[in-house]
Amino acid sequence: MDFADSPQSLMLQAKLQQFMADLVLPSMAEWHRWSDANEYPLDLIESLKAQARELGLWNLFLPSLRADQPGTRLSNLDYAPLAEIMGRVPWAAEVFNCNAPDSGTMELLQIAATPSQVQAWLNPLLSGKIRSCFAMSEPDTASSDPTQLQTRIERDGDEWVISGRKWFITGAAHPSCRLAVVMGVSEGDHAPEHARHSMVLVPMDCPGLTIERNIPVMDHPSLDGHCELLLRQVRVPIDNMLGERGAGFALAQARLGPGRVHHAMRSIGQCELALELMCERALERRAFGGRIADFSNVQDWIAECRVEIDQARLLVLRAAWRLDSQGTAAARTDVAAIKLVSSRLQTRVLDRAMQVFGAMSLSPDTPLARLWAWGRALRFLDGPDEVHLRTVARAELKRAKGRRGANAAHLRRWMPAG
């Protein structure tokens, strides 16, 4: 288990850091001007995307790309530090065509798309010409349990008819969003519980598909959207089903592994930024005749942040290594653990940084409030903490059952005589 960065990853990290310093960070002011006007800075993003692609900083996360598809075929382990660098600017991943949910959509299409679906959807996504959204979560069910989904996918002749309501659908309001991957119930109760769902590719301009609202997250509206979608008798051709009928649950599970590595490493990048800002502020700010950095409790916060960030990073790298070496099924518990650890880490680190900054941290003058809010949202996105805790606990109990009685000698050794 070697977590040393490969020569290729080191080279790309240097190029990416230079790109961020030379082009992304100087664009922050323009991004915020557009954001304050509630308009998506499409021209800015497209200009940066063109430069990133020319430099080979493109589709870095897809190890199974074909030779004729644009991108860099990195393993999960090699990509992880690049995701951390991108994460320091929340909108930067799109510049390199590595943003969610498109990264997950591309992985799904690689796994299950037909040749015509590759031509219509995967190739435009790989080239950055369009964006997509993944429509699974629903307002009236516990979406952490996909078996409860209520959206219906029913066959009518040569078409699928889709009816339902989805919400917190990331990316649906992006001006380039052209595709929704909709998951719903296509089979009756006769089918096994995890074989009742299918995924259908739905163009965003289909009659009957409407964006009801862009839902603010922790009172922060997102430019590309976390939207509520309504599907009223939406009709698409039979050929728009992704993969086999009834295989939607399995596809959803396959999509989550690498995506959670991406999320976790971007989160760690944001925690690193918060720690750096906290330390700089502690060195500059004075109170009660001394620097904030000289107070022991602030030093404790800084040390705890440093240790916890490094621990989380190592856990994520192990999960990435296991995905690469053993596959998605073997890494299931590791993937649940990094989702749990990274989201909780972000709220802790950001909370400490906000305390050091004081009231300024509540304002838009720093990124801290928004990063804290996003960390809190991550404790729901891709499944709430409790689901991941259960996954880890069940794996541990399963191991315990397999070795039941193995520790009896330890217990008898300490039993009192007589």
TIPA-41962 format. One record per residue: residue in one letter; x, y, z of N, C-alpha, C in turn. Coordinates in steps of 0.2 Angstrom, whole numbers, padded with zeros to 4 digits, always signed. Atoms other than C-alpha are relative to their C-alpha. Example, Ala and Ser with C-alpha at 12.3 -4.5 7.8 and 13.67 -1.06 7.14 Angstrom:
REM residues 2
A+0004-0006+0000+0062-0022+0039+0004+0006+0000/S-0004-0006-0001+0068-0005+0036-0004+0005+0003/
//
This chain:
REM residues 418
M+0004-0006+0000+0000+0000+0000+0005+0006+0000/D-0005-0005+0001+0011+0014-0007-0004+0007-0002/F+0004-0006+0002+0003+0032-0007+0004+0005-0002/A-0004-0005+0003+0018+0040-0014-0003+0002-0007/D+0002-0002+0007+0013+0051-0029+0004-0002-0006/S-0003+0003+0006+0017+0044-0046+0003+0006-0003/P-0003-0006+0003+0028+0055-0057-0005+0004-0005/Q+0005-0003+0004+0013+0058-0069-0004+0004+0005/S+0005-0004-0004+0002+0064-0054+0004+0006+0003/L-0004-0006-0002+0016+0075-0048+0001+0006-0005/M+0000-0005+0006+0018+0083-0065-0006+0004-0001/L+0006-0003+0001+0000+0086-0066-0002+0005+0006/Q+0001-0004-0006-0001+0093-0048+0003+0007-0001/A-0004-0006+0001+0012+0106-0053-0003+0004-0005/K+0004-0004+0005+0003+0111-0069-0007+0003+0002/L+0007-0002-0003-0014+0112-0060+0001+0006+0005/Q-0001-0006-0005-0007+0123-0046+0002+0006-0003/Q-0002-0006+0004+0001+0134-0059-0006+0003-0003/F+0007-0002+0003-0016+0135-0068-0004+0004+0005/M+0004-0003-0005-0025+0139-0052+0003+0007+0002/A-0003-0007-0002-0013+0153-0047+0000+0005-0006/D-0001-0005+0006-0011+0161-0065-0007+0002-0003/L+0006-0001+0004-0029+0159-0071-0007+0000+0004/V+0006+0001-0003-0042+0153-0059-0001+0006+0006/L+0000-0005-0006-0038+0164-0043-0001+0007-0003/P+0002-0007+0003-0037+0180-0054-0007+0001-0003/S+0007+0000+0002-0054+0176-0060-0006+0000+0005/M+0005+0000-0006-0062+0176-0043-0005+0006+0000/A+0004-0006-0001-0068+0194-0043-0005+0000-0006/E+0005+0000+0005-0076+0192-0060-0006-0005+0001/W+0005+0005-0002-0085+0176-0054-0005+0003+0005/H+0004-0003-0005-0091+0185-0039-0005+0005-0003/R+0005-0005+0003-0098+0199-0049-0006-0003-0004/W+0005+0004+0003-0108+0187-0060-0005-0003+0005/S+0004+0004-0005-0113+0177-0045-0005+0005+0004/D+0004-0005-0003-0119+0193-0036-0006+0002-0004/A+0005-0002+0005-0130+0197-0051-0004-0006-0002/N+0004+0006+0001-0137+0179-0050+0000-0002-0008/E-0001+0002+0007-0130+0175-0068+0006-0004+0000/Y-0006+0004+0001-0119+0161-0073+0005+0003-0005/P-0005-0003+0005-0102+0167-0080+0002-0005-0005/L-0001+0005+0004-0103+0155-0094+0007+0002-0005/D-0006-0002+0004-0090+0165-0105+0006-0001+0003/L-0006+0001-0004-0078+0165-0091+0002-0007+0000/I-0001+0007-0001-0079+0147-0088+0002-0003-0007/E-0002+0003+0007-0078+0142-0107+0007+0002-0002/S-0007-0003+0002-0062+0153-0109+0005-0004+0004/L-0005+0004-0004-0054+0144-0094+0000-0008-0002/K+0000+0007+0002-0060+0127-0100+0004-0001-0007/A-0004+0001+0006-0052+0129-0117+0007+0000+0001/Q-0007-0001-0002-0035+0134-0109+0002-0007+0004/A-0002+0006-0004-0036+0119-0097+0000-0006-0005/R+0000+0005+0004-0040+0107-0111+0007+0000-0005/E-0007-0001+0004-0025+0114-0122+0006-0003+0004/L-0005+0002-0004-0014+0110-0107+0000-0007+0002/G+0001+0007-0002-0020+0093-0105-0003-0001+0007/L+0003+0001-0007-0029+0096-0088-0007-0001-0001/W+0007+0001+0002-0045+0088-0094-0002-0007+0001/N+0003+0007-0001-0056+0073-0089+0006-0004+0004/L-0006+0004-0004-0042+0068-0076-0003-0006+0004/F+0003+0005-0005-0054+0056-0067-0002-0006-0003/L+0003+0006+0004-0058+0043-0080+0005-0005-0002/P-0005+0005+0002-0046+0028-0080-0002-0004-0006/S+0002+0004+0006-0056+0019-0093-0002+0003-0006/L+0001-0004+0007-0056+0032-0107+0003-0004-0005/R-0002+0003+0006-0054+0025-0124+0006+0004-0003/A-0005-0004+0003-0039+0031-0134-0002+0006-0004/D+0003-0005+0004-0050+0041-0145-0004+0005+0004/Q+0004-0004-0004-0058+0050-0131+0004+0005+0004/P-0005-0004-0003-0051+0066-0123+0000+0000+0007/G+0000+0000-0007-0044+0066-0106+0007-0004+0002/T-0006+0003-0003-0030+0059-0095-0002-0006+0005/R+0002+0006-0003-0032+0041-0089+0003-0001+0007/L-0003+0000-0007-0028+0043-0070-0003-0005+0004/S+0003+0004-0005-0031+0030-0057-0003+0005+0005/N+0003-0004-0005-0042+0036-0042+0006+0002+0005/L-0005-0003-0005-0026+0037-0031+0004+0005-0003/D-0003-0006+0003-0017+0048-0044-0004+0006-0001/Y+0004-0006+0001-0032+0059-0046-0002+0003+0006/A+0002-0002-0006-0035+0061-0028+0003+0007+0002/P-0003-0006-0002-0022+0075-0024-0002+0006-0005/L+0002-0005+0005-0028+0084-0040-0007+0003+0002/A+0006-0002-0003-0046+0084-0033+0001+0005+0006/E-0002-0004-0006-0039+0092-0017+0002+0007-0002/I-0002-0007+0003-0031+0106-0027-0006+0004-0003/M+0006-0004+0003-0047+0110-0037-0005+0002+0006/G+0006-0001-0005-0058+0109-0021+0001+0007+0004/R-0001-0006-0004-0050+0125-0014-0004+0006-0003/V+0004-0005+0004-0060+0135-0027-0007-0004-0002/P+0006+0005+0001-0078+0127-0026-0002-0001-0007/W+0003+0000+0007-0082+0131-0045+0006-0002-0004/A-0005+0001+0005-0065+0126-0052+0000-0006-0003/A+0000+0006+0003-0068+0108-0055-0003+0000-0007/E+0003-0001+0007-0079+0113-0070+0005+0002-0005/V-0005-0002+0005-0064+0121-0078+0003-0005-0003/F-0004+0006+0002-0056+0104-0080-0004-0005-0002/N+0005+0005+0002-0072+0095-0084+0000-0006+0005/C-0001+0005-0005-0070+0086-0068-0006+0001+0006/N+0005-0002-0005-0086+0093-0059-0006-0006+0001/A+0006+0003-0001-0100+0084-0051-0006+0004-0002/P+0001+0007+0000-0113+0077-0056+0003-0003-0007/D-0002+0003+0007-0105+0076-0074+0005-0006+0000/S-0004+0006-0001-0091+0065-0068-0003-0006+0001/G+0004+0006-0001-0103+0053-0062-0004-0003-0006/T+0004+0001+0006-0114+0054-0077+0005-0004-0005/M-0004+0003+0005-0099+0050-0088+0002-0007+0002/E-0002+0007-0002-0094+0035-0078-0006-0005-0001/L+0006+0005+0001-0112+0028-0079+0000-0001-0008/L+0001+0001+0007-0112+0031-0098+0006-0005-0002/Q-0005+0005+0002-0095+0022-0099-0002-0007+0001/I+0002+0007-0002-0102+0007-0090-0006-0003-0004/A+0006+0002+0002-0119+0006-0098-0003+0002-0006/A+0003-0003+0006-0122+0017-0113+0001-0004-0006/T+0000+0003+0006-0126+0010-0130+0004+0004-0005/P-0004-0004+0004-0116+0016-0145-0004+0007-0002/S+0004-0007+0002-0130+0029-0150+0000+0004+0006/Q-0001-0004-0006-0130+0035-0132+0006+0003+0001/V-0006-0003+0000-0112+0037-0132+0001+0006-0005/Q+0000-0005+0005-0113+0047-0148-0004+0007+0002/A+0005-0006-0002-0128+0058-0141+0002+0003+0006/W-0001-0003-0007-0122+0061-0123+0007-0001+0003/L-0006+0000-0003-0106+0054-0118+0006+0004-0003/N-0005-0004+0003-0095+0062-0131-0001+0007+0001/P+0001-0007-0001-0103+0079-0129+0002+0002+0007/L-0002-0001-0007-0100+0077-0110+0008+0000+0001/L-0007+0000-0001-0082+0072-0112+0004+0006-0003/S-0003-0006+0004-0079+0087-0124-0001+0006+0004/G+0002-0006-0004-0087+0099-0111-0005+0004-0004/K+0005-0004+0003-0100+0105-0123-0007+0000+0003/I+0007+0000-0004-0115+0100-0112+0002-0002+0007/R+0000+0002-0007-0118+0097-0094-0006-0004+0001/S+0005+0004-0002-0130+0085-0085-0002+0001+0007/C+0002+0001-0007-0139+0081-0069-0002-0007+0001/F+0002+0007-0002-0143+0065-0059-0006+0001+0004/A+0006-0001-0003-0161+0065-0054-0002-0007+0004/M+0002+0006-0004-0163+0052-0040-0004+0003+0006/S+0003-0002-0007-0168+0061-0023-0007+0003-0001/E+0006-0003+0000-0186+0065-0020-0003+0003+0007/P+0002-0004-0006-0195+0076-0007-0005-0004+0004/D+0005+0004-0004-0208+0063-0001+0003-0007+0003/T-0003+0007-0002-0196+0048+0002+0006+0002+0004/A-0007+0000-0003-0180+0045+0012+0004-0002-0006/S-0004+0001+0006-0169+0046-0003+0006-0004+0001/S-0006+0005-0002-0155+0037+0006-0002-0007-0001/D+0002+0006+0002-0165+0022+0003-0004+0000-0007/P+0003+0000+0007-0168+0021-0016-0006-0005-0001/T+0006+0004+0001-0180+0007-0014-0007+0003+0002/Q+0006-0004-0001-0193+0020-0008-0002+0005-0005/L+0001-0005+0006-0192+0030-0024-0007-0001-0002/Q+0006+0001+0003-0209+0034-0031-0001+0002-0007/T+0001-0002+0007-0206+0041-0048-0001-0006-0004/R+0002+0006+0004-0214+0029-0061+0003+0001-0007/I-0002+0001+0007-0206+0023-0077-0004-0005-0003/E+0004+0005+0002-0219+0014-0087+0000+0000-0008/R+0000+0000+0007-0219+0008-0105-0007+0001-0003/D+0005-0001+0004-0231+0014-0118+0002-0001-0007/G-0002+0001+0007-0228+0006-0135+0008+0001+0000/D-0007-0001+0002-0211+0012-0141+0003+0006+0005/E-0003-0005-0004-0209+0025-0127+0000-0002+0008/W+0001+0000-0007-0206+0026-0108-0003+0007+0002/V+0004-0006-0002-0218+0038-0099+0003+0000+0008/I-0003-0002-0007-0210+0046-0083-0004+0005+0003/S+0004-0005-0004-0220+0054-0069+0003+0000+0007/G-0003+0000-0006-0213+0060-0053+0003+0007+0002/R-0003-0006-0002-0205+0074-0043+0007-0002+0003/K-0007+0000-0003-0186+0076-0039+0002+0006+0003/W-0002-0006-0002-0177+0088-0029+0007+0000+0003/F-0007+0000-0001-0160+0094-0024+0004-0003-0005/I-0004+0002+0006-0154+0090-0042+0005+0005-0002/T-0006-0004+0001-0137+0097-0043+0001+0001-0008/G-0002-0002+0007-0133+0106-0060-0006+0001-0005/A+0006+0000+0005-0151+0106-0067-0001+0007-0003/A+0001-0007+0002-0151+0126-0068+0006+0002-0004/H-0006-0003+0004-0134+0127-0077-0002+0001-0007/P+0002-0001+0007-0136+0135-0094+0002-0005-0005/S-0002+0005+0005-0127+0121-0103-0003-0007+0002/C+0003+0006-0002-0137+0107-0094-0005-0003-0005/R+0004+0003+0006-0145+0096-0108-0003-0007+0002/L+0002+0007-0001-0147+0079-0100-0002-0001+0008/A+0002+0002-0007-0156+0072-0084+0000-0008+0000/V+0000+0007-0001-0152+0054-0079-0005-0001+0006/V+0006+0000-0005-0169+0050-0070+0000-0008+0002/M+0001+0007-0003-0170+0035-0058-0007-0001+0002/G+0007+0001-0002-0187+0028-0055-0002-0007+0000/V+0003+0007-0001-0198+0012-0052-0002-0002-0007/S+0002+0003+0006-0200+0002-0068-0003-0007+0000/E+0003+0007-0001-0205-0015-0061-0005+0000+0006/G+0005+0001-0005-0219-0021-0051+0003-0003+0007/D-0002+0003-0006-0219-0028-0033+0003-0008-0001/H-0003+0007+0001-0215-0046-0040+0007+0000-0001/A-0008+0000+0001-0197-0040-0044+0003+0000+0007/P-0004-0001-0007-0184-0041-0030+0001+0007+0001/E+0000-0007-0002-0183-0025-0020+0006+0004-0003/H-0006-0004+0003-0166-0020-0028+0000-0001-0007/A+0000+0000+0008-0171-0024-0046-0007+0003-0002/R+0007-0003+0002-0187-0013-0047+0001+0007-0004/H-0001-0007+0002-0178+0003-0053+0004+0000-0006/S-0004-0001+0007-0171+0009-0070+0002+0007+0000/M-0002-0007+0001-0162+0024-0076-0002+0001-0007/V+0002-0003+0006-0168+0034-0091+0003+0006-0002/L-0003-0006+0002-0159+0047-0101-0006+0005-0003/V+0005-0004+0002-0171+0062-0102+0003+0007-0002/P-0002-0007+0001-0167+0078-0112-0003+0005+0004/M+0003-0005-0004-0170+0093-0102-0005+0004-0003/D+0006-0004+0004-0181+0101-0116-0006-0005-0001/C+0006+0004+0001-0193+0086-0115-0006+0003+0002/P+0006-0003-0003-0211+0092-0114-0002-0004+0006/G+0003+0003-0006-0218+0089-0097+0006+0000+0006/L-0005+0000-0005-0201+0091-0088+0001+0008+0001/T-0001-0007-0002-0200+0108-0078+0004+0000+0006/I-0004-0002-0006-0188+0116-0066-0005+0004+0004/E+0005-0004-0004-0200+0121-0052+0003+0006+0004/R-0003-0005-0004-0187+0130-0042+0008-0002+0001/N-0007+0001-0002-0168+0132-0038+0000+0001+0008/I+0001+0000-0007-0168+0127-0019+0007+0003+0003/P-0006-0003-0003-0155+0138-0009+0002-0006+0005/V-0002+0004-0005-0144+0127+0002+0003+0004+0006/M-0002-0004-0006-0142+0134+0019+0000+0007-0001/D+0002-0007+0002-0149+0150+0012+0005+0003-0005/H-0004-0003+0006-0136+0151-0002-0002-0003-0006/P+0002+0003+0006-0143+0149-0019+0006-0002-0004/S-0006+0002+0005-0131+0140-0032-0002+0002-0007/L+0001-0003+0007-0129+0147-0049-0002-0006-0005/D+0001+0005+0004-0129+0130-0057-0006-0005+0003/G+0007+0003-0002-0144+0124-0046+0001-0006+0004/H+0002+0006-0003-0150+0112-0033-0007+0000+0000/C+0007-0002+0002-0167+0111-0041-0005-0006+0002/E+0006+0005+0000-0184+0103-0039-0002+0000-0007/L+0002+0001+0007-0189+0095-0055-0007-0004+0000/L+0007+0003+0001-0207+0090-0060+0000-0004-0007/L+0001+0004+0006-0210+0076-0073-0007-0002+0000/R+0007+0001+0001-0227+0076-0079-0001-0004-0007/Q+0001+0004+0006-0230+0061-0091+0005+0002-0006/V-0005-0001+0004-0213+0064-0099+0001-0006-0004/R+0000+0006+0005-0211+0053-0115+0007+0000-0003/V-0006+0001+0003-0194+0047-0121+0000-0007-0004/P+0000+0006+0004-0190+0033-0134+0003-0006+0005/I-0002+0006-0003-0187+0015-0128+0007+0000+0001/D-0007+0000+0001-0169+0017-0133+0003+0004+0005/N-0003-0005-0005-0166+0030-0119+0001-0003+0007/M-0002+0004-0006-0165+0017-0105+0007-0001+0000/L-0007+0001-0001-0148+0017-0098+0001-0007+0003/G-0001+0007-0003-0142-0001-0095-0006-0004-0001/E+0006+0005+0000-0154-0016-0092-0005+0003+0004/R+0006-0002-0004-0171-0013-0086+0000-0004+0007/G+0000+0003-0007-0172-0016-0067+0007+0001+0003/A-0007-0001-0003-0153-0012-0065+0002+0006+0002/G-0001-0006-0002-0155+0005-0059+0004+0001+0007/F-0003+0000-0007-0150+0002-0041+0007-0002-0001/A-0007+0002+0001-0134-0007-0046+0004+0005-0004/L-0004-0006+0003-0129+0007-0058+0001+0005+0005/A-0001-0006-0005-0132+0020-0044+0006-0002+0005/Q-0006+0002-0005-0120+0010-0032+0006+0000-0004/A-0006+0000+0004-0107+0008-0046+0003+0008-0001/R-0002-0007+0001-0107+0027-0048+0003+0004+0006/L-0002-0004-0006-0104+0032-0030+0007-0001+0002/G-0007+0001-0003-0087+0025-0026+0005+0005-0002/P-0005-0005+0002-0075+0036-0037-0003+0007+0002/G+0002-0007-0002-0087+0051-0034+0001+0002+0007/R-0001-0002-0007-0086+0050-0016+0008+0002+0002/V-0007-0002-0001-0067+0050-0017+0001+0007-0002/H+0000-0007+0003-0069+0066-0028-0002+0005+0006/H+0003-0004-0005-0080+0074-0015+0004+0001+0006/A-0004-0001-0006-0070+0070+0000+0007+0004-0001/M-0007-0003+0001-0053+0076-0008-0002+0008-0001/R+0002-0007+0000-0062+0092-0013-0001+0003+0006/S+0001-0002-0006-0068+0094+0004+0006+0001+0004/I-0007+0000-0003-0050+0091+0011+0003+0006-0002/G-0003-0006+0002-0044+0105+0000-0003+0006+0003/Q+0003-0006-0003-0057+0117+0007+0002+0000+0007/C-0002+0000-0006-0052+0112+0024+0008+0003+0001/E-0007-0002+0000-0033+0115+0020+0000+0008-0001/L+0000-0008+0001-0038+0133+0014-0003+0003+0006/A+0002-0003-0006-0048+0136+0030+0005+0000+0005/L-0006+0000-0004-0033+0131+0040+0005+0005-0001/E-0005-0005+0002-0021+0142+0031-0003+0007+0002/L+0003-0007-0002-0033+0157+0033-0001+0001+0007/M+0001-0001-0007-0036+0153+0051+0007+0002+0003/C-0006-0001-0002-0017+0153+0054+0002+0007-0001/E-0002-0007+0002-0014+0169+0045-0004+0005+0004/R+0004-0005-0004-0028+0178+0054+0002+0000+0007/A-0002+0001-0007-0022+0171+0071+0007+0004+0001/L-0006-0004+0000-0005+0179+0067-0001+0007+0000/E+0001-0007+0001-0012+0195+0062-0004+0004+0005/R+0005-0003-0005-0026+0198+0075+0002+0000+0007/R-0002-0001-0007-0023+0205+0092-0006+0001+0005/A+0005-0001-0005-0033+0204+0108+0003-0001+0007/F-0003+0000-0007-0029+0207+0126+0007+0000+0001/G-0007-0001-0001-0012+0213+0123+0005-0005-0004/G-0004+0005+0003-0006+0198+0112-0003-0002-0006/R+0002+0003+0006-0008+0189+0096-0005-0006+0001/I+0005+0006-0001-0023+0177+0094+0004-0007+0000/A-0004+0006+0001-0010+0164+0089+0004-0002+0006/D-0003+0001-0006-0002+0165+0106-0004-0004+0005/F+0004+0003-0005-0017+0159+0115+0000-0008-0001/S-0001+0007+0000-0016+0140+0120-0006-0003-0004/N+0006+0003+0002-0034+0136+0115+0000+0001-0008/V-0001-0001+0007-0031+0143+0097+0005-0004-0003/Q-0005+0005+0002-0015+0133+0096-0003-0007+0000/D+0003+0006+0000-0025+0118+0101-0004-0001-0007/W+0004+0001+0006-0038+0121+0087+0004-0001-0007/I-0004+0001+0006-0024+0123+0074+0003-0007+0000/A-0003+0007+0000-0015+0107+0079-0006-0005-0001/E+0006+0005+0001-0032+0097+0080-0002+0000-0008/C+0002+0000+0007-0036+0103+0062+0006-0003-0004/R-0005+0003+0003-0019+0098+0056+0000-0007+0000/V+0000+0007-0001-0020+0081+0063-0006-0003-0003/E+0006+0003+0002-0038+0078+0058+0000+0000-0008/I+0000-0001+0007-0035+0084+0040+0005-0006-0003/D-0005+0006+0002-0020+0072+0038-0003-0007+0001/Q+0004+0006-0001-0030+0058+0045-0005-0002-0005/A+0005+0000+0005-0044+0061+0033+0003-0002-0006/R-0003+0001+0007-0033+0062+0018+0003-0007+0000/L-0003+0007+0001-0024+0045+0022-0006-0005+0000/L+0005+0005+0001-0041+0037+0024-0003+0000-0007/V+0003-0001+0007-0047+0044+0007+0005-0004-0005/L-0005+0003+0004-0031+0038-0001+0000-0007+0000/R+0001+0007-0001-0033+0021+0006-0006-0003-0004/A+0006+0002+0004-0051+0020-0001+0002+0001-0008/A-0002+0000+0007-0044+0026-0018+0004-0006-0002/W-0004+0006+0002-0031+0013-0018-0004-0006+0000/R+0004+0006+0000-0043+0000-0014-0005-0001-0006/L+0004+0000+0006-0055+0005-0028+0004-0002-0006/D-0004+0002+0006-0040+0004-0040+0002-0007+0000/S-0003+0006+0000-0033-0012-0034-0005-0006+0001/Q+0005+0005-0002-0049-0022-0028-0007+0001-0003/G+0007-0001+0003-0064-0014-0036-0005+0003+0005/T+0005-0004-0004-0080-0005-0030-0003-0004+0005/A+0003+0004-0005-0087-0019-0021+0004-0001+0007/A-0005+0001-0006-0072-0022-0010+0001+0006+0004/A-0001-0007-0003-0071-0003-0006-0006+0003+0003/R+0007-0003-0002-0089-0001-0001+0001+0003+0007/T-0001-0002-0007-0085+0001+0018+0005+0006+0000/D-0005-0005+0000-0070+0012+0014-0003+0007-0003/V+0004-0005+0003-0081+0023+0003-0005+0004+0005/A+0005-0003-0005-0094+0025+0016+0004+0004+0006/A-0004-0003-0005-0081+0029+0029+0003+0007-0002/I-0003-0006+0002-0073+0043+0019-0005+0006-0001/K+0006-0005+0001-0090+0051+0015-0002+0003+0007/L+0002-0002-0007-0094+0051+0034+0006+0005+0003/V-0005-0004-0003-0077+0058+0039+0001+0006-0003/S-0002-0006+0004-0074+0071+0026-0005+0006+0002/S+0005-0005-0001-0091+0080+0029+0000+0002+0007/R-0001-0002-0007-0089+0080+0048+0006+0004+0001/L-0006-0004+0000-0071+0086+0046-0001+0007-0002/Q+0001-0007+0003-0077+0101+0035-0003+0004+0005/T+0003-0004-0005-0089+0107+0048+0004+0002+0006/R-0004-0001-0005-0077+0105+0062+0006+0006-0001/V-0006-0005+0002-0062+0114+0053-0003+0007-0001/L+0003-0007+0001-0073+0128+0047-0002+0003+0006/D+0003-0003-0006-0081+0131+0063+0006+0003+0004/R-0005-0002-0004-0064+0133+0072+0003+0007-0004/A-0002-0006+0003-0058+0145+0058-0005+0006+0000/M+0005-0005-0001-0074+0155+0060+0001+0003+0006/Q-0001-0003-0007-0071+0157+0078+0007+0005+0000/V-0006-0004+0000-0053+0164+0075-0002+0007-0004/F+0002-0006+0003-0060+0176+0062-0005+0005+0003/G+0005-0004-0004-0074+0182+0073-0006+0002-0005/A+0006-0001+0004-0089+0191+0065+0001+0001-0007/M-0001-0001+0008-0080+0194+0048-0002-0007-0003/S+0001+0006+0003-0082+0175+0045-0008-0001-0002/L+0007+0001+0002-0101+0177+0044-0002+0004-0006/S+0002-0005+0006-0100+0190+0030+0003-0004-0006/P-0003+0002+0006-0096+0187+0012+0008+0002-0001/D-0007-0003+0000-0078+0195+0015+0005-0006+0000/T-0004+0006+0000-0071+0177+0017-0005-0006-0003/P+0004+0006+0002-0076+0160+0010-0003-0004+0005/L+0001+0004-0005-0078+0153+0027-0008-0002+0001/A+0007+0002-0001-0097+0154+0029-0003-0005-0005/R+0003+0005+0005-0101+0146+0013+0003-0007+0000/L-0004+0006-0001-0088+0133+0015-0003-0004+0006/W+0003+0003-0006-0096+0129+0032-0007-0003-0002/A+0006+0002+0003-0113+0128+0024+0000-0006-0004/W-0001+0006+0004-0107+0116+0011+0002-0006+0004/G-0002+0006-0005-0099+0105+0024-0006-0003+0003/R+0006+0003-0003-0115+0104+0033-0005-0003-0005/A+0004+0003+0005-0125+0100+0017+0003-0007-0002/L-0003+0006+0002-0112+0086+0013-0002-0006+0005/R+0003+0005-0005-0119+0077+0029-0006-0003-0002/F+0005+0003+0003-0134+0074+0019+0001-0003-0007/L-0001+0002+0007-0128+0073+0001+0003-0007-0001/D-0002+0006+0001-0125+0056-0006-0001-0005+0006/G+0002+0004-0006-0133+0049+0010+0002+0003+0006/P-0001-0003-0007-0134+0055+0028+0005-0004+0004/D-0005+0003-0004-0121+0051+0041-0002-0007+0003/E+0003+0006-0003-0132+0038+0049+0000-0006-0005/V-0001+0005+0005-0132+0028+0033+0007-0003+0000/H-0007+0002+0000-0113+0027+0032+0002-0003+0006/L-0001+0003-0006-0112+0024+0050-0002-0008+0001/R+0003+0006+0000-0123+0009+0048+0004-0005-0004/T-0004+0004+0005-0113+0003+0033+0007-0003+0003/V-0006+0002-0003-0097+0003+0043-0001-0005+0006/A+0002+0005-0005-0105-0005+0058-0001-0007-0002/R+0002+0007+0002-0112-0019+0049+0006-0004-0003/A-0006+0003+0003-0095-0023+0040+0004-0002+0006/E-0004+0002-0005-0087-0023+0057-0003-0006+0004/L+0003+0005-0003-0100-0034+0065+0000-0007-0004/K-0001+0006+0004-0099-0046+0050+0007-0003+0001/R-0007+0003-0001-0080-0048+0053+0000-0003+0007/A+0000+0003-0007-0084-0051+0072-0003-0007+0000/K+0003+0006+0001-0096-0065+0067+0005-0005-0002/G-0004+0005+0003-0083-0073+0057+0006-0002+0004/R-0005+0002-0005-0070-0073+0071-0003-0002+0007/R+0003+0001-0006-0082-0077+0085+0003-0005+0004/G-0003+0004-0005-0074-0085+0100+0008+0001-0001/A-0007-0001+0000-0056-0080+0094+0003+0003+0005/N-0003-0003-0005-0054-0069+0108-0001-0002+0007/A+0002+0002-0007-0060-0080+0122+0006-0001+0004/A-0006+0001-0004-0042-0084+0128+0001+0007+0004/H-0002-0007-0004-0040-0065+0132-0005+0001+0005/L+0005-0001-0005-0056-0065+0142+0001-0005+0006/R-0001+0004-0006-0052-0081+0152+0006+0001+0004/R-0007-0002-0003-0034-0075+0155-0001+0004+0006/W+0001-0005-0005-0041-0061+0166-0006-0002+0005/M+0005+0002-0005-0055-0071+0175+0003-0002+0007/P-0003+0002-0007-0052-0073+0194-0001-0007+0001/A-0001+0007-0001-0047-0090+0200-0006-0002+0005/G+0005+0003-0005-0060-0101+0209-0007+0002-0003/
//
